[in-house]
């Protein structure tokens, strides 16, 4: 529906309330109070709390998907693309932390919202295609279980929302590089060659 | 409080309702309906939905912690302990899937329930101690970021609740071994020696 003029305020208030109380505990009344409007007026903007959730998480989810599509389509080998995927993923988390954390918590892999399943699925498939290409080109191990590995990478990145503070000392790029280094080279020490 | 005799039924009903509707959408009335008792009678067993959540997730959480404590204290090198941690973790997920998924979703790393923070923290520290010992003994890379690596391992394992079907063809042990292999040896192919 067309959004009246206070829509950006409504989105910001919703993010603030979702962060403070959690999506499920938050009510549309809390959001209306935060904006300073009557709950009835909020219905000019959205018809349900779920619609507000989707409005809040859609921009970062689309940004992640667009940037990932572009880097997957670009020239390059799989290990370089894994590093790039991790940087895009952590960068989107950092830039939209509250919204992205809500996405990870409520939507990713949950299968609860059919309209989001396609988006979620496309992202998993993009990551998996990079890994499969890496196995085919010989840059990744030929015994790699591509399905599990894709979820290990995505899960490790999404798990950043549970322990990493994007306002702390480690930047998104640093965190991305640490996660992708473990994913690519593992943690076991290697005999000196 | 002392639990009257239908307590196991209440727990099973709560797990079923939490799985079907999600913890937040589920009500104590739903649980009472599932058991076939009045909501008022449910208050002989618990005083809040949150108390029911904790009762439901406590046994698998304690099992994970006890088994992990034991294997960390045992003899052995870090890579072997990483494999063992992954097997214990995936095994507890498989055995108590609904309960464990609720723990991962609502509690792990969320910092929302102070009484659970100590348990959550102890598990993270146990994993980290194994990795730090591995770096010290030389079995793990000397440039390993132990804090990040611990969360990468735990996050990859917890993320199984979002995509792995414990009743499907891949057993918990197989999944654990795939996750720990990626964690230890990475995904990049190695030059033949």
Interface residues (C-beta under 8 A of the other chain):
Chain A: X22 X24 X25 X79 X82 X105 X108 X109 X110 X112 X131 X134 X138 X139 X140 X141 X142 X144 X145 X148 X149 X151 X152 X154 X155 X156 X158 X159 X160 X162 X163 X164 X175 X178 X179 X182 X183 X184 X185 X186 X187 X188 X189 X190 X193
Chain B: X22 X24 X25 X79 X82 X105 X108 X109 X110 X112 X131 X134 X138 X139 X140 X141 X142 X144 X145 X148 X149 X151 X152 X154 X155 X156 X158 X159 X160 X162 X163 X164 X175 X178 X179 X182 X183 X184 X185 X186 X187 X188 X189 X190 X193
